[in-house]
Amino acid sequence: MKKTIFVLPLLFLFAAVAPAQNDAINRFFNQYMEDERFTVVFVSPKMFSLVSKISTEDEDWEKFREVVGGLTGLRVLTSDSLDSGLQLYKEALSKVPKTEYSELLTVRDGQENVRIWVKDSGSIINELLLLVGSPDEFVLLSLTGTIDLDKISELSKGLDIEGVEHLDKVKKD
């Protein structure tokens, strides 16, 4: 009985802390989503579900449909009208709960920085987080669902959303 009394509060504490870490990313999105300097894209789980049900004879559409079939959400916060892209990049970088994500890629080319992390459970990737910063560009992208890295670069071709083209860097060889 004493063990149960001790373990129960620990379980509640863990349950409260786990979502709170991801809340930092949510708060960052929410902080800037009403700011007119940013382009905001949100694709709901329902939209992904509807898109994955549309069937056509178009081979490109079928490839795209296969990629989005396991996805449950997409959020993008981007701006190229800033003179503080690097500052926002550093701010967002500080909010990424690095204990929850595994870093896949880091690229620094001059003043452009690109980082990609994934959150997984075993061999299944549940979230992909992309962060891009340069003096005049900022992109924060969160993609959730069952994510196949071999197919994710197809998504960058199928979506005409600024910043998504950086997903092509994830392509496995």
DRENROKE-121921 format. One line per 3 residues: number of its first residue (from 1); for each residue x, y, z of N, C-alpha, C, O. Coordinates in nm, 4 decimals. Example, Ala and Ser with C-alpha at 12.3 -4.5 7.8 and 13.67 -1.06 7.14 Angstrom:
! DRENROKE-121921
1> 1.3190,-0.5690,0.7800,1.2300,-0.4500,0.7800,1.3200,-0.3300,0.7800,1.4236,-0.3319,0.8465 | 1.2850,-0.2250,0.7080,1.3670,-0.1060,0.7140,1.2900,0.0030,0.7870,1.3409,0.1138,0.8039 $
//
This chain:
! DRENROKE-121921
1> 0.0818,-0.1200,0.0000,0.0000,0.0000,0.0000,0.0857,0.1258,0.0000,0.0549,0.2230,-0.0689 | 0.1962,0.1231,0.0797,0.2836,0.2392,0.0839,0.3488,0.2632,-0.0518,0.3692,0.3777,-0.0922 | 0.3817,0.1536,-0.1226,0.4421,0.1684,-0.2549,0.3443,0.2346,-0.3511,0.3823,0.3196,-0.4316 $
4> 0.2184,0.1945,-0.3416,0.1161,0.2524,-0.4280,0.1000,0.4011,-0.4008,0.0871,0.4806,-0.4940 | 0.1008,0.4382,-0.2762,0.0864,0.5783,-0.2393,0.2052,0.6596,-0.2903,0.1894,0.7759,-0.3272 | 0.3233,0.5993,-0.2925,0.4425,0.6684,-0.3395,0.4471,0.6763,-0.4924,0.4846,0.7796,-0.5478 $
7> 0.4096,0.5686,-0.5602,0.4178,0.5608,-0.7056,0.3102,0.6443,-0.7735,0.3362,0.7051,-0.8773 | 0.1916,0.6483,-0.7177,0.0806,0.7217,-0.7778,0.1120,0.8694,-0.8027,0.0859,0.9183,-0.9126 | 0.1676,0.9433,-0.7040,0.2022,1.0828,-0.7326,0.3104,1.0967,-0.8401,0.3099,1.1940,-0.9156 $
10> 0.4020,1.0017,-0.8477,0.5050,1.0060,-0.9513,0.4439,0.9910,-1.0898,0.4854,1.0585,-1.1840 | 0.3459,0.9032,-1.1022,0.2775,0.8866,-1.2309,0.2043,1.0140,-1.2715,0.2093,1.0545,-1.3876 | 0.1371,1.0764,-1.1770,0.0679,1.2026,-1.2065,0.1673,1.3117,-1.2454,0.1407,1.3907,-1.3361 $
13> 0.2805,1.3162,-1.1779,0.3834,1.4154,-1.2086,0.4368,1.3947,-1.3491,0.4512,1.4909,-1.4245 | 0.4666,1.2698,-1.3857,0.5159,1.2399,-1.5199,0.4118,1.2758,-1.6250,0.4445,1.3328,-1.7290 | 0.2873,1.2424,-1.5974,0.1796,1.2726,-1.6926,0.1642,1.4231,-1.7126,0.1281,1.4678,-1.8214 $
16> 0.1913,1.5004,-1.6093,0.1800,1.6462,-1.6205,0.3004,1.7067,-1.6903,0.2858,1.8053,-1.7625 | 0.4196,1.6503,-1.6708,0.5423,1.7065,-1.7280,0.5554,1.6738,-1.8755,0.5996,1.7590,-1.9525 | 0.5186,1.5531,-1.9180,0.5373,1.5117,-2.0573,0.4690,1.6056,-2.1561,0.5353,1.6535,-2.2481 $
19> 0.3389,1.6344,-2.1414,0.2783,1.7263,-2.2365,0.3267,1.8693,-2.2188,0.3241,1.9466,-2.3145 | 0.3699,1.9060,-2.1014,0.4137,2.0427,-2.0761,0.5373,2.0770,-2.1588,0.5541,2.1919,-2.1996 | 0.6237,1.9790,-2.1840,0.7425,2.0070,-2.2637,0.7037,2.0410,-2.4071,0.7583,2.1352,-2.4647 $
22> 0.6111,1.9665,-2.4653,0.5666,1.9956,-2.6002,0.4846,2.1239,-2.6041,0.4718,2.1862,-2.7095 | 0.4294,2.1634,-2.4910,0.3547,2.2878,-2.4838,0.4425,2.4084,-2.5169,0.3917,2.5108,-2.5625 | 0.5727,2.3975,-2.4946,0.6626,2.5080,-2.5287,0.6559,2.5371,-2.6781,0.6547,2.6534,-2.7184 $
25> 0.6515,2.4340,-2.7597,0.6393,2.4515,-2.9046,0.5023,2.5111,-2.9374,0.4920,2.6031,-3.0184 | 0.3973,2.4583,-2.8742,0.2618,2.5114,-2.8964,0.2533,2.6588,-2.8579,0.1944,2.7389,-2.9305 | 0.3115,2.6941,-2.7451,0.3087,2.8344,-2.7019,0.3840,2.9231,-2.7999,0.3420,3.0357,-2.8265 $
28> 0.4955,2.8731,-2.8539,0.5708,2.9517,-2.9517,0.4846,2.9776,-3.0752,0.4769,3.0905,-3.1235 | 0.4194,2.8718,-3.1265,0.3286,2.8898,-3.2403,0.2205,2.9917,-3.2055,0.1961,3.0854,-3.2815 | 0.1561,2.9732,-3.0909,0.0459,3.0610,-3.0510,0.0907,3.2054,-3.0301,0.0145,3.2988,-3.0554 $
31> 0.2135,3.2233,-2.9844,0.2659,3.3579,-2.9596,0.2727,3.4403,-3.0878,0.2495,3.5612,-3.0854 | 0.3045,3.3755,-3.1993,0.3252,3.4490,-3.3242,0.2169,3.4260,-3.4296,0.2221,3.4886,-3.5355 | 0.1209,3.3404,-3.4054,0.0255,3.3081,-3.5116,-0.0670,3.4249,-3.5486,-0.1213,3.4261,-3.6591 $
34> -0.0862,3.5210,-3.4610,-0.1693,3.6371,-3.4934,-0.0860,3.7548,-3.5458,-0.1410,3.8575,-3.5855 | 0.0457,3.7391,-3.5455,0.1362,3.8432,-3.5927,0.1319,3.8459,-3.7458,0.1595,3.7446,-3.8102 | 0.0977,3.9598,-3.8038,0.0794,3.9712,-3.9484,0.2081,3.9567,-4.0280,0.2023,3.9418,-4.1500 $
37> 0.3227,3.9605,-3.9639,0.4494,3.9415,-4.0347,0.4725,3.7945,-4.0705,0.5632,3.7629,-4.1475 | 0.3903,3.7045,-4.0148,0.4075,3.5613,-4.0339,0.2982,3.5031,-4.1209,0.1845,3.5503,-4.1207 | 0.3342,3.3999,-4.1950,0.2373,3.3161,-4.2624,0.2171,3.1956,-4.1734,0.3132,3.1323,-4.1297 $
40> 0.0921,3.1644,-4.1469,0.0587,3.0526,-4.0585,-0.0225,2.9520,-4.1379,-0.1177,2.9878,-4.2072 | 0.0165,2.8252,-4.1267,-0.0581,2.7171,-4.1909,-0.0890,2.6134,-4.0842,-0.0012,2.5729,-4.0080 | -0.2136,2.5713,-4.0794,-0.2543,2.4630,-3.9904,-0.3407,2.3682,-4.0707,-0.4425,2.4087,-4.1267 $
43> -0.3009,2.2421,-4.0767,-0.3805,2.1395,-4.1428,-0.4228,2.0416,-4.0344,-0.3387,1.9804,-3.9686 | -0.5525,2.0274,-4.0162,-0.6063,1.9464,-3.9069,-0.6018,1.7971,-3.9397,-0.5883,1.7586,-4.0558 | -0.6132,1.7145,-3.8373,-0.6218,1.5701,-3.8605,-0.7381,1.5333,-3.9529,-0.7258,1.4430,-4.0356 $
46> -0.8504,1.6031,-3.9388,-0.9673,1.5755,-4.0231,-0.9358,1.6002,-4.1704,-0.9784,1.5233,-4.2566 | -0.8617,1.7070,-4.1998,-0.8264,1.7378,-4.3386,-0.7374,1.6283,-4.3967,-0.7577,1.5856,-4.5103 | -0.6385,1.5826,-4.3190,-0.5528,1.4742,-4.3674,-0.6352,1.3482,-4.3935,-0.6115,1.2767,-4.4909 $
49> -0.7311,1.3218,-4.3067,-0.8170,1.2052,-4.3236,-0.8982,1.2158,-4.4527,-0.9094,1.1187,-4.5276 | -0.9544,1.3330,-4.4783,-1.0325,1.3534,-4.5999,-0.9471,1.3409,-4.7256,-0.9880,1.2779,-4.8231 | -0.8288,1.4007,-4.7230,-0.7395,1.3966,-4.8391,-0.6963,1.2538,-4.8694,-0.6871,1.2149,-4.9858 $
52> -0.6698,1.1762,-4.7660,-0.6219,1.0396,-4.7881,-0.7298,0.9488,-4.8467,-0.6990,0.8394,-4.8942 | -0.8562,0.9925,-4.8440,-0.9663,0.9122,-4.8986,-0.9945,0.9427,-5.0455,-1.0660,0.8674,-5.1117 | -0.9396,1.0514,-5.0964,-0.9650,1.0898,-5.2355,-0.8795,1.0016,-5.3263,-0.7573,0.9960,-5.3127 $
55> -0.9447,0.9345,-5.4170,-0.8745,0.8456,-5.5090,-0.8924,0.8965,-5.6518,-1.0025,0.9341,-5.6920 | -0.7831,0.8973,-5.7277,-0.7879,0.9409,-5.8675,-0.6966,0.8513,-5.9498,-0.6309,0.7615,-5.8972 | -0.6941,0.8774,-6.0784,-0.6058,0.8044,-6.1689,-0.4675,0.8710,-6.1784,-0.3746,0.8145,-6.2362 $
58> -0.4552,0.9895,-6.1222,-0.3301,1.0648,-6.1290,-0.2240,0.9974,-6.0416,-0.2413,0.9845,-5.9205 | -0.1145,0.9549,-6.1043,-0.0085,0.8826,-6.0337,0.0588,0.9697,-5.9282,0.0914,0.9207,-5.8201 | 0.0802,1.0978,-5.9575,0.1407,1.1895,-5.8603,0.0505,1.2078,-5.7391,0.0981,1.2119,-5.6256 $
61> -0.0801,1.2188,-5.7636,-0.1736,1.2333,-5.6524,-0.1711,1.1092,-5.5645,-0.1754,1.1203,-5.4420 | -0.1643,0.9918,-5.6249,-0.1620,0.8672,-5.5484,-0.0371,0.8594,-5.4609,-0.0444,0.8113,-5.3478 | 0.0766,0.9054,-5.5110,0.1996,0.9103,-5.4297,0.1812,1.0058,-5.3125,0.2173,0.9750,-5.1989 $
64> 0.1247,1.1217,-5.3421,0.0996,1.2219,-5.2380,0.0020,1.1674,-5.1341,0.0229,1.1850,-5.0141 | -0.1033,1.1021,-5.1791,-0.2043,1.0448,-5.0898,-0.1430,0.9394,-4.9990,-0.1785,0.9295,-4.8815 | -0.0520,0.8617,-5.0527,0.0172,0.7588,-4.9741,0.1008,0.8220,-4.8633,0.1084,0.7688,-4.7526 $
67> 0.1635,0.9353,-4.8933,0.2464,1.0048,-4.7951,0.1607,1.0630,-4.6836,0.1946,1.0490,-4.5661 | 0.0499,1.1283,-4.7186,-0.0313,1.1954,-4.6170,-0.1253,1.1007,-4.5436,-0.1876,1.1403,-4.4451 | -0.1366,0.9771,-4.5894,-0.2276,0.8812,-4.5274,-0.2049,0.8615,-4.3786,-0.3014,0.8427,-4.3046 $
70> -0.0811,0.8650,-4.3326,-0.0518,0.8433,-4.1918,-0.0353,0.9705,-4.1109,-0.0078,0.9651,-3.9911 | -0.0519,1.0848,-4.1756,-0.0297,1.2116,-4.1062,-0.1556,1.2565,-4.0319,-0.2682,1.2297,-4.0738 | -0.1325,1.3259,-3.9198,-0.2462,1.3741,-3.8405,-0.2437,1.5246,-3.8190,-0.3400,1.5799,-3.7659 $
73> -0.1376,1.5920,-3.8583,-0.1359,1.7367,-3.8394,-0.0131,1.8012,-3.8995,0.0933,1.7402,-3.9098 | -0.0304,1.9256,-3.9387,0.0789,2.0063,-3.9925,0.0582,2.1485,-3.9440,-0.0496,2.2061,-3.9591 | 0.1638,2.2042,-3.8851,0.1626,2.3453,-3.8459,0.2896,2.4081,-3.9008,0.3989,2.3531,-3.8871 $
76> 0.2736,2.5234,-3.9626,0.3871,2.5961,-4.0182,0.3751,2.7414,-3.9764,0.2685,2.8022,-3.9860 | 0.4865,2.7956,-3.9299,0.4973,2.9374,-3.8964,0.6194,2.9864,-3.9721,0.7308,2.9404,-3.9471 | 0.5992,3.0798,-4.0649,0.7100,3.1225,-4.1499,0.7012,3.2716,-4.1803,0.5930,3.3302,-4.1814 $
79> 0.8163,3.3308,-4.2048,0.8202,3.4703,-4.2464,0.9498,3.4967,-4.3208,1.0567,3.4502,-4.2813 | 0.9385,3.5714,-4.4279,1.0573,3.6171,-4.4993,1.0581,3.7695,-4.5062,1.1324,3.8287,-4.5844 | 0.9749,3.8321,-4.4237,0.9694,3.9787,-4.4204,1.0258,4.0316,-4.2888,0.9922,4.1414,-4.2443 $
82> 1.1110,3.9520,-4.2286,1.1695,3.9904,-4.1000,1.3144,4.0312,-4.1185,1.3798,3.9899,-4.2142 | 1.3631,4.1108,-4.0285,1.5065,4.1337,-4.0220,1.5619,4.0693,-3.8946,1.6740,4.0970,-3.8520 | 1.4789,3.9819,-3.8351,1.5192,3.9163,-3.7108,1.5003,3.7650,-3.7174,1.4691,3.7016,-3.6166 $
85> 1.5192,3.7074,-3.8360,1.5014,3.5636,-3.8526,1.5929,3.4823,-3.7636,1.5510,3.3813,-3.7070 | 1.7188,3.5256,-3.7504,1.8130,3.4532,-3.6647,1.7753,3.4635,-3.5178,1.7923,3.3680,-3.4420 | 1.7244,3.5785,-3.4777,1.6819,3.5966,-3.3389,1.5642,3.5038,-3.3075,1.5621,3.4405,-3.2020 $
88> 1.4672,3.4955,-3.3974,1.3537,3.4049,-3.3784,1.3999,3.2595,-3.3803,1.3501,3.1773,-3.3034 | 1.4945,3.2280,-3.4675,1.5508,3.0933,-3.4741,1.6094,3.0540,-3.3377,1.5837,2.9445,-3.2877 | 1.6874,3.1432,-3.2790,1.7486,3.1151,-3.1483,1.6428,3.1018,-3.0394,1.6542,3.0171,-2.9508 $
91> 1.5397,3.1861,-3.0466,1.4314,3.1781,-2.9483,1.3590,3.0438,-2.9593,1.3351,2.9774,-2.8584 | 1.3242,3.0039,-3.0821,1.2547,2.8763,-3.1026,1.3445,2.7590,-3.0642,1.2983,2.6616,-3.0048 | 1.4725,2.7688,-3.0982,1.5684,2.6633,-3.0659,1.5742,2.6392,-2.9152,1.5854,2.5252,-2.8700 $
94> 1.5665,2.7458,-2.8394,1.5716,2.7322,-2.6935,1.4461,2.6656,-2.6367,1.4485,2.6155,-2.5243 | 1.3373,2.6645,-2.7129,1.2114,2.6072,-2.6662,1.1968,2.4588,-2.7013,1.1099,2.3910,-2.6465 | 1.2806,2.4079,-2.7914,1.2694,2.2678,-2.8321,1.3109,2.1779,-2.7157,1.4238,2.1866,-2.6675 $
97> 1.2202,2.0920,-2.6708,1.2548,2.0005,-2.5610,1.3461,1.8890,-2.6134,1.2987,1.7850,-2.6591 | 1.4751,1.9119,-2.6062,1.5732,1.8219,-2.6678,1.5745,1.6825,-2.6074,1.6272,1.5896,-2.6686 | 1.5177,1.6658,-2.4883,1.5098,1.5317,-2.4296,1.3996,1.4490,-2.4953,1.4002,1.3263,-2.4853 $
100> 1.3054,1.5146,-2.5621,1.1957,1.4444,-2.6290,1.2256,1.4137,-2.7749,1.1652,1.3232,-2.8326 | 1.3173,1.4874,-2.8350,1.3434,1.4760,-2.9780,1.4850,1.4254,-3.0040,1.5773,1.4515,-2.9269 | 1.4997,1.3527,-3.1142,1.6320,1.3113,-3.1623,1.6652,1.3988,-3.2821,1.5827,1.4170,-3.3716 $
103> 1.7848,1.4520,-3.2832,1.8228,1.5394,-3.3937,1.8620,1.4550,-3.5143,1.9453,1.3650,-3.5037 | 1.8014,1.4846,-3.6287,1.8323,1.4139,-3.7523,1.9348,1.4876,-3.8364,2.0215,1.4266,-3.8990 | 1.9239,1.6196,-3.8372,2.0032,1.6959,-3.9318,2.0302,1.8355,-3.8790,1.9421,1.9010,-3.8234 $
106> 2.1533,1.8796,-3.8973,2.1900,2.0180,-3.8706,2.2706,2.0667,-3.9900,2.3688,2.0039,-4.0295 | 2.2291,2.1778,-4.0465,2.3018,2.2386,-4.1576,2.3201,2.3859,-4.1256,2.2247,2.4561,-4.0922 | 2.4436,2.4311,-4.1362,2.4697,2.5748,-4.1259,2.5505,2.6110,-4.2491,2.6622,2.5628,-4.2685 $
109> 2.4930,2.6957,-4.3314,2.5564,2.7395,-4.4549,2.5574,2.8916,-4.4522,2.4566,2.9561,-4.4807 | 2.6717,2.9474,-4.4179,2.6778,3.0914,-4.3991,2.5926,3.1281,-4.2795,2.6165,3.0806,-4.1684 | 2.4928,3.2129,-4.3022,2.4043,3.2534,-4.1935,2.2711,3.1782,-4.1937,2.1825,3.2093,-4.1142 $
112> 2.2564,3.0789,-4.2830,2.1338,2.9990,-4.2833,2.1542,2.8754,-4.1966,2.2533,2.8037,-4.2104 | 2.0592,2.8522,-4.1074,2.0616,2.7376,-4.0167,1.9378,2.6534,-4.0412,1.8268,2.7059,-4.0506 | 1.9573,2.5221,-4.0516,1.8460,2.4290,-4.0672,1.8668,2.3174,-3.9662,1.9748,2.2588,-3.9584 $
115> 1.7627,2.2883,-3.8890,1.7669,2.1765,-3.7938,1.6390,2.0962,-3.8086,1.5298,2.1510,-3.8240 | 1.6558,1.9645,-3.8036,1.5419,1.8746,-3.8105,1.5537,1.7733,-3.6979,1.6570,1.7087,-3.6802 | 1.4445,1.7609,-3.6217,1.4367,1.6634,-3.5129,1.3177,1.5729,-3.5380,1.2251,1.6080,-3.6112 $
118> 1.3215,1.4552,-3.4758,1.2058,1.3663,-3.4772,1.1766,1.3196,-3.3356,1.2652,1.3094,-3.2507 | 1.0509,1.2922,-3.3141,1.0072,1.2289,-3.1904,0.9555,1.0927,-3.2318,0.8687,1.0829,-3.3185 | 1.0076,0.9879,-3.1712,0.9671,0.8545,-3.2122,0.9371,0.7664,-3.0928,0.9737,0.7958,-2.9790 $
121> 0.8698,0.6582,-3.1229,0.8485,0.5523,-3.0252,0.8898,0.4242,-3.0969,0.8166,0.3704,-3.1799 | 1.0089,0.3774,-3.0623,1.0636,0.2619,-3.1328,1.1024,0.3010,-3.2734,1.1769,0.3970,-3.2930 | 1.0531,0.2281,-3.3713,1.0875,0.2561,-3.5104,0.9847,0.3457,-3.5795,0.9967,0.3730,-3.6990 $
124> 0.8846,0.3910,-3.5059,0.7794,0.4745,-3.5643,0.8037,0.6204,-3.5279,0.8153,0.6555,-3.4105 | 0.8113,0.7044,-3.6303,0.8289,0.8476,-3.6089,0.6914,0.9106,-3.5948,0.6058,0.8976,-3.6823 | 0.6717,0.9802,-3.4810,0.5421,1.0409,-3.4506,0.5368,1.1899,-3.4811,0.4293,1.2455,-3.5036 $
127> 0.6527,1.2542,-3.4820,0.6559,1.3970,-3.5107,0.7893,1.4333,-3.5728,0.8944,1.3818,-3.5346 | 0.7823,1.5226,-3.6687,0.9012,1.5791,-3.7295,0.8953,1.7289,-3.7061,0.7937,1.7930,-3.7328 | 1.0049,1.7842,-3.6560,1.0114,1.9267,-3.6260,1.1239,1.9872,-3.7085,1.2383,1.9423,-3.7009 $
130> 1.0919,2.0883,-3.7866,1.1869,2.1562,-3.8738,1.1995,2.3005,-3.8292,1.0992,2.3681,-3.8060 | 1.3227,2.3476,-3.8172,1.3481,2.4857,-3.7774,1.4526,2.5444,-3.8715,1.5610,2.4885,-3.8878 | 1.4192,2.6574,-3.9332,1.5085,2.7247,-4.0269,1.5215,2.8699,-3.9847,1.4222,2.9357,-3.9536 $
133> 1.6442,2.9194,-3.9839,1.6652,3.0598,-3.9514,1.7806,3.1183,-4.0288,1.8863,3.0566,-4.0414 | 1.7599,3.2363,-4.0798,1.8636,3.3156,-4.1463,1.8287,3.4614,-4.1177,1.7232,3.4890,-4.0607 | 1.9142,3.5542,-4.1559,1.8812,3.6947,-4.1258,1.7453,3.7405,-4.1784,1.6809,3.8262,-4.1179 $
136> 1.7012,3.6835,-4.2914,1.5751,3.7302,-4.3492,1.4696,3.6210,-4.3671,1.3723,3.6407,-4.4400 | 1.4877,3.5056,-4.3013,1.3887,3.3982,-4.3126,1.3784,3.3225,-4.1806,1.4771,3.3020,-4.1099 | 1.2554,3.2819,-4.1500,1.2310,3.1986,-4.0329,1.1222,3.0988,-4.0688,1.0203,3.1356,-4.1271 $
139> 1.1440,2.9708,-4.0336,1.0446,2.8670,-4.0557,1.0438,2.7748,-3.9347,1.1489,2.7290,-3.8897 | 0.9255,2.7481,-3.8827,0.9059,2.6452,-3.7816,0.7929,2.5581,-3.8326,0.6822,2.6066,-3.8563 | 0.8205,2.4287,-3.8497,0.7234,2.3359,-3.9034,0.7146,2.2158,-3.8108,0.8166,2.1613,-3.7687 $
142> 0.5933,2.1751,-3.7794,0.5692,2.0552,-3.6995,0.4747,1.9659,-3.7775,0.3645,2.0068,-3.8140 | 0.5192,1.8430,-3.8026,0.4415,1.7455,-3.8771,0.4190,1.6263,-3.7850,0.5150,1.5695,-3.7329 | 0.2927,1.5875,-3.7643,0.2625,1.4778,-3.6723,0.1903,1.3645,-3.7442,0.1300,1.3838,-3.8498 $
145> 0.1979,1.2479,-3.6852,0.1335,1.1294,-3.7403,0.2335,1.0164,-3.7478,0.3326,1.0150,-3.6748 | 0.2078,0.9218,-3.8359,0.3029,0.8154,-3.8642,0.3809,0.8600,-3.9863,0.3265,0.8679,-4.0964 | 0.5092,0.8893,-3.9662,0.5893,0.9553,-4.0691,0.6931,0.8587,-4.1248,0.7714,0.7991,-4.0508 $
148> 0.6916,0.8448,-4.2574,0.7890,0.7613,-4.3281,0.8924,0.8544,-4.3904,0.8617,0.9280,-4.4841 | 1.0156,0.8510,-4.3379,1.1188,0.9420,-4.3869,1.1533,0.9189,-4.5333,1.1957,1.0118,-4.6020 | 1.1357,0.7962,-4.5822,1.1642,0.7693,-4.7226,1.0672,0.8433,-4.8148,1.0995,0.8716,-4.9302 $
151> 0.9488,0.8742,-4.7631,0.8459,0.9363,-4.8470,0.8236,1.0839,-4.8168,0.7503,1.1515,-4.8890 | 0.8854,1.1340,-4.7118,0.8539,1.2695,-4.6660,0.8934,1.3773,-4.7671,0.8298,1.4825,-4.7729 | 0.9976,1.3521,-4.8466,1.0362,1.4534,-4.9447,0.9277,1.4715,-5.0514,0.9199,1.5772,-5.1140 $
154> 0.8443,1.3696,-5.0723,0.7311,1.3825,-5.1648,0.6339,1.4896,-5.1171,0.5709,1.5584,-5.1975 | 0.6226,1.5025,-4.9855,0.5323,1.6018,-4.9295,0.5744,1.7432,-4.9694,0.4901,1.8289,-4.9960 | 0.7054,1.7664,-4.9733,0.7537,1.9000,-5.0091,0.7176,1.9352,-5.1534,0.7031,2.0527,-5.1869 $
157> 0.7034,1.8347,-5.2377,0.6643,1.8600,-5.3766,0.5134,1.8804,-5.3905,0.4677,1.9524,-5.4793 | 0.4364,1.8162,-5.3015,0.2910,1.8205,-5.3123,0.2254,1.9388,-5.2442,0.1110,1.9723,-5.2749 | 0.2963,2.0028,-5.1521,0.2395,2.1173,-5.0809,0.3057,2.2447,-5.1290,0.4284,2.2529,-5.1354 $
160> 0.2264,2.3425,-5.1624,0.2802,2.4712,-5.2036,0.2764,2.5655,-5.0837,0.2040,2.6650,-5.0823 | 0.3575,2.5308,-4.9822,0.3628,2.6088,-4.8599,0.5072,2.6509,-4.8383,0.5977,2.5675,-4.8391 | 0.5283,2.7795,-4.8192,0.6626,2.8305,-4.7989,0.7272,2.7632,-4.6779,0.6665,2.7539,-4.5713 $
163> 0.8496,2.7171,-4.6954,0.9233,2.6530,-4.5862,0.9216,2.5016,-4.5954,1.0129,2.4361,-4.5450 | 0.8197,2.4443,-4.6588,0.8075,2.2989,-4.6666,0.9153,2.2395,-4.7571,0.9480,2.1214,-4.7452 | 0.9702,2.3202,-4.8467,1.0743,2.2691,-4.9365,1.1967,2.2187,-4.8600,1.2746,2.1399,-4.9136 $
166> 1.2142,2.2629,-4.7368,1.3266,2.2167,-4.6552,1.3104,2.0707,-4.6140,1.4078,2.0080,-4.5724 | 1.1898,2.0152,-4.6246,1.1682,1.8741,-4.5942,1.2456,1.7838,-4.6891,1.2740,1.6686,-4.6565 | 1.2797,1.8358,-4.8062,1.3562,1.7568,-4.9036,1.4925,1.7179,-4.8471,1.5527,1.6213,-4.8941 $
169> 1.5418,1.7902,-4.7483,1.6718,1.7587,-4.6871,1.6671,1.6307,-4.6033,1.7718,1.5753,-4.5697 | 1.5472,1.5832,-4.5694,1.5310,1.4636,-4.4864,1.5478,1.3367,-4.5666,1.5707,1.2301,-4.5093 | 1.5370,1.3457,-4.6967,1.5379,1.2291,-4.7851,1.6488,1.1321,-4.7483,1.7650,1.1711,-4.7366 $
172> 1.6125,1.0048,-4.7298,1.7103,0.8995,-4.7002,1.7741,0.8549,-4.8292,1.7106,0.8580,-4.9346 | 1.8992,0.8134,-4.8222,1.9674,0.7590,-4.9415,1.9672,0.6090,-4.9393,2.0197,0.5458,-5.0309 $
//
